[in-house]
Amino acid sequence: AIRMTQSPSSFSASTGDRVTITCRASQGISSYLAWYQQKPGKAPKLLIYAASTLQSGVPSRFSGSGSGTDFTLTISCLQSEDFATYYCQQYYSYPRTFGQGTKLEIK
Amino acid sequence: EVQLVESGGGLVKPGGSLRLSCAASGFTFSSYSMNWVRQAPGKGLEWVSSISSSSSYIYYADSVKGRFTISRDNAKNSLYLQMNSLRAEDTAVYYCARSQSSTSCLSYWGQGTLVTVSS
């Protein structure tokens, strides 16, 4: 199975900050990577697919990049509603695998 | 509007069985692959199983293979997960999720149903 490793696991930031979350795959997955946002008690929400394509309705302050094994999710100007947990997921092969999550907290 | 509504969760003893259902609406159910993803309390997301639109292709996580069975009824716009030989480590919120048409990522999710395996 392809292992997905996110960093950091958690960190604190302030509204208006620019933040970057990293996801590394244990083997190449081309651009078959998605990012999800999950808020407490809620279902995950798709933010980005194909490593860099913004899902419809997702604010443009979210962006994704990378291919192969190294990927990033960037939030250009944090808003209060962005404090949540973020997961990457590969859909290159089965079993599908998620990163362990990155919890973004308010500083 | 796409809606996915899970049901069937509850408390079950170790070794017991449970059948989860997911009722889909707002899209042509028979055209999309569907998935189950679970999340243990306070933990991350774990993919469980996927089924193609016509049920031709089915995949399972190693952790549930041989114990869980995914199925669908396109006439009823419903997805199912039959869970047998349940273990404490199967305790989780189980989400039904629809695959995106052009990729296999998970574009729509239900609100989840809680399965608790405990004596």
Interface residues (C-beta under 8 A of the other chain):
Chain A: A1 Y32 A34 Y36 Q38 K42 A43 P44 K45 L46 Y49 A50 Q55 Y87 Q89 Y91 Y94 P95 R96 T97 F98 G99 Q100 G101
Chain B: N35 V37 G44 L45 E46 W47 S50 Y59 Y60 A61 D62 Y95 Q100 T103 S104 C105 L106 S107 Y108 W109 G110 Q111 G112
